[in-house]
Amino acid sequence: MPDNTQRQPTIFLPHGGGPCFFMDWTWGPADTWHATQRFLESVTGTLPAKPKALLVISGHWEEPAFTAGTAARPELLFDYSGFPAHTYQLTWPAPGDPALAARVVDMLRTAGLPSATGPARGYDHGVFVPLKVAFPKADIPVVTLSLDQSLDSAVHLSAGRALAPLRDEGVLIIASGMSFHNLRGYMRPETPERALAFDAWLTAAVESPATERNTLLTNWREAPSAAYAHPREEHLIPLMVAAGAGGEAAGKRIFSDEPMGARISAYRFDG
């Protein structure tokens, strides 16, 4: 049998806009999200082995405490609106992993972080949309983990550190968000410069050694154009979990593009 317990990286990936990879985009040119789609399609080929399971932290799920989904067969949550009818009929039947979900909760509690289970939770579009592209066979168990509603950077870095041992068991930790998420900023003339400035700062922070990285990410609001890039921070905070679980070595940017005039990036941690 293939060894799927090799140490996995952690990855922060952009999940795009709504069901963008499964339609001709109507808010811009049809190829708006093609580069991001190609990046997602390439992810599995860069992994050391097929993951034993996926632990996915989505920017579209917040709870009073970190909450792990324990459904054995999660349904899809079509938590977007105004898109073509066929995008509400997508399927991605990846199984859940209740045992792993329980372990995630136990690891967080052991680290002193409030956590709970959410048995009724399905896969929101921050989960199934990018992963349907990256893992189309839907044959790897998936556990979803909410953000803590505090959206506190340090708390989420701590959660990542608590969950890091899962990497040695073949679990791929995926943080799904967007490095730029200002819906009113797309296609505006001032956006390219501001998004580039924030992206440059964020990339430099991620590519710093862990101690410096964590300090910078904790204080991300001090970055150039931070408030413009993230009027609300829920799409950036998953990155903190990935960074916290990422080990001591510097992270690296593994993808970048400018859909609708705003620079977005993906990051990977192999430490």
N, C-alpha and C positions, 0 to 999 in steps of 0.2 A: 504494500500500500504506500502511496506517496506520503512524505512527511509534511504535514501541514501545521506543525508546531514550531516552525522556525520563527525567530524573532521578527516581528513586523514593524514597519515604521508607523508614524502617525501622519495624517494628511489633512490639511485644510483645503477644501475645494469650493469653488463657486457653483451654486446650483442653478444659476441663470434666473430668468424671469418666468414665473408660472410654468406651464408645460412647453416651454419654448423649443425644446429639441424635437417636438412631435407635431410641429405645425409650421406653416410659412409665416414668419413673424410679421405682424401687421403694424408695429410701431416703428418700423425702419426697414432697411433692405432685407430681403429674404435670407441672406447669408449672415445676418447679425450675430447669431450664436454658433455658427459653424466651427469656428476655431475652438470654442469651449467644448463643443461636442467632440471634436477630434481629440482634445486633451483627455476628456473623460474616457473615451474609447481606448486610450493608450495606458490607462492606469494599471490594469491587471498585468500587463507585460513588464512592468517595472518592479513588481513585488518579488520577494525572495521565494515565495511559494504561494499556492492557493490558500487564502486565509481559512482558519478553522471556523471563524465567526467574524461578523462585523459589529462593532459598537459605534453607533451613529448619534452624534449630538447635533440636533437641528436648531437653527435660528427661529424656527416656527413653533417651538413648544416651550412654554414657560410655566413653571409651577412654584408654589411656595417653598418647596424643597426639591432637590434633585430627585427625579422620578424616572424609574426604569419601566419600560413596557414589558409586561409578562405574557401577553397573548401568544398562544402557540401558532395561531394562523391569523396574523394581523390583516385587517382590511386596509384598503387605500382610503385616505382622507383627501377628497378633492377640495382642498381649502384654498381655491382660487375662484375668481368669478369673471365672467365676461369673455370667456374663450370659446372656441368652436366646440360643437357638441361632441365630436369624436374624442376630445381630450378628457371627457368625463367617463369614457369607456375604456381607458387604458388599464392594463393589467400588469402586475408584477408580484407573483405569488411566493415571494421568499418566505421561508418559515421563520417563526420566532424561536427564541431559546429561553424558556422560563427559568431554567437552572442558572444560566449565565446572568440573567437579569437579577435573580436573587443574590448572586455573588457580587455583582456590581453594587447593589444596595449595601451589602455587608461591608464591602471594602470602603465605601464612602463613610458609613457610620463609624467604622473603626478609626478613620482619620478625623473623626469629630465633626463631620459634615452632615447636616440633616438630609435624610433621603427616604424615599418611599417607593412603592410599586404602583403602577397604573395599568391594571389588567385589561381595561377596555380600549386602550390607546392603539390606534392603527398607525400606518405610515403616512405622515404628512408629505406635502410635495417637496419639502426640503430633503426628504429621504428618497422617495420612490422616483422622482423625476431624474436626478443625476445618476442614481444607482441603476435604474433601468437601462441607462446608456453604458455605465461602467461595468455592470455585472448582469448582462441581459438574460443569462440562464436562470437567474433567481434561485440558485441551488446552494447558497451559503446562508446559514442561520444569521438572523439580524436581531440585535437588541437596540432599541432606541432609548435615548436618555435626554430628559428635558434640561433646559437651563434652570438655574435657580433664579427666581424672579427678582432678586436683588440686582442682577446683572453686574455684580461686583467682579472686577477683573481678578483680584487676588484670590477670591473664593474659587473661581473657576480654574485658575492655575493650580490651586491646591487640589481640586478634584482631579485634574489631570495627573498630578503626581501620585495620588492615591490609586489611580487606575493603571498606572504604567506597568505593573507586573503582568498584566494581561497580555502585553505584547510578546513576552517570552513564551506564552502558551499558544501563539499563532493567531491571536485576535488582532485584527486591523482596526485601529481607532480612527474614525473619520469624523471630522468637524465640517459640517455643511452650513455655509453662510455666504456672505459676499464681502469682499474687502472694501468695496464702495457700495453704499446702499442709501442713496438719496433719490427717491422716486421722482421728486420734482426737479432734480438737477440734470436728468438725462436730456441730451440734445440742446443744452443751454450753452451760450458762447463762453461763459466763465468756467464751465465745468472741466474741460480738458486740463487746464493748468492746475486747478485746485486738486483734481483727482491724482494727477501725476505727483504733485508735492506730497500728498498723504501717502501714496503708494511707495514713493522713494523712502520716506521715513519708516514706514511699516516694514519694508523689505530689509532696510538696514538693521532694524530692531530684531527681526526674526533671525537674521544672519549673524547676530552677535552671540558670544558665549552665553551659556544658560543664565548665569547670575545677572549679567548686564541685561540680557534679553528680558528676564522676568521683571526687572525694575522698569525698563522702558515700557513694556506692555501694560504693566500696572498703571502707568501714568500716560496712557495713550492719548488722553484728551489734550495733552500739551503739544501734540504733534501739529505740524502745519495743516490747516484746513480740516482738522479732525471733526469739528462740529458740522462742517459742510458735508464731509464724506459720510458721516453717521449722525443725522439728527436724532436718531434713537439707536442704541448700540447693539440691539439683539442679534444683528447679522454678523457683527464682529466678534462677539463674546465666544462663540464656539472655538475660535482660534486659540483662545486662552487655554482651553482644555487640551487641545492638540499640543500646544507648546509645553504645558505642564507635564504632559506624558512623554515629551520628546527627548528626555535624557539631557546629558551635559554638553554634547556637541552642538555647534551652531546649526540652525536650520538652513533651508535654502529655498529660494523661489524656483518653482518647477514649471510655471506657466504664467503668461501675461497676455492680455489683449485689451482692446478699447471698444467694447460694444456700446453703441449709442453715445460715443464721446467720452466715456468714463473708464479710466484704467482700472482693471481688476487683476488680481493675482491669486495663484494657488501656492501653497507652501508645504514642505515635507520635512519631517524630523526623523533622523536615523540614529540619533545618539543613544 
